[in-house]
Amino acid sequence: MNRTYVIRIDGHLDAHWTPWLGDPTLSHQPDGTTTITVTVTDQTQLYGVLTTLRDLNAVLLALQLT
């Protein structure tokens, strides 16, 4: 079952990282954050996205299932 998550991180993430995150939609917000919308097939894929963000030293502000 596919699930879509919205992840908000501090800072503006460069678009060249999207292939490493499963080709999500990135949206740079005026407050200096990035909203990442990604659809995953299972929790393992979600953990992969979160691990990549961790490896990029991104500060996770929010994670929401939509």
C-alpha positions in Angstrom: 0.0 0.0 0.0 1.5 3.4 -1.0 1.5 6.1 1.6 2.3 9.8 1.1 4.3 11.6 3.8 5.0 15.3 4.1 8.4 15.9 5.8 9.5 19.4 6.8 13.2 20.2 7.4 15.1 23.2 8.4 16.9 24.9 5.5 16.5 24.7 1.7 17.4 21.3 0.4 19.0 21.4 -3.1 16.9 19.7 -5.8 19.9 17.5 -6.9 19.2 15.3 -3.8 15.7 14.3 -5.0 16.9 11.0 -6.7 18.4 9.9 -3.3 15.1 10.5 -1.6 12.9 8.6 -4.1 12.1 11.5 -6.4 9.9 13.5 -4.0 8.3 16.9 -4.6 10.4 19.7 -2.9 8.9 23.0 -1.9 11.1 25.8 -0.5 9.2 27.8 2.0 9.7 31.6 2.7 10.5 30.8 6.4 13.7 29.0 5.3 12.4 25.4 5.5 11.8 22.8 2.8 8.7 20.7 2.5 9.3 17.3 1.0 6.3 15.2 -0.2 7.2 11.6 -0.9 5.2 8.5 -1.6 6.6 5.3 -0.3 5.5 1.6 -0.6 6.4 0.6 3.0 8.1 1.7 6.2 11.5 0.4 5.0 11.4 2.9 2.1 10.4 5.7 4.5 13.3 4.8 6.8 15.6 5.1 3.8 14.4 8.6 3.1 14.8 9.6 6.8 18.2 8.0 6.9 19.3 10.0 3.8 18.1 13.2 5.4 20.0 12.3 8.6 23.1 11.7 6.6 22.7 15.1 5.0 22.6 16.6 8.5 19.1 17.9 7.8 17.1 19.0 10.9 13.8 17.2 10.9 11.0 19.6 12.0 7.9 17.5 11.1 6.7 14.3 9.6 3.1 13.8 8.7 1.1 11.0 7.0 -1.3 12.6 4.5 
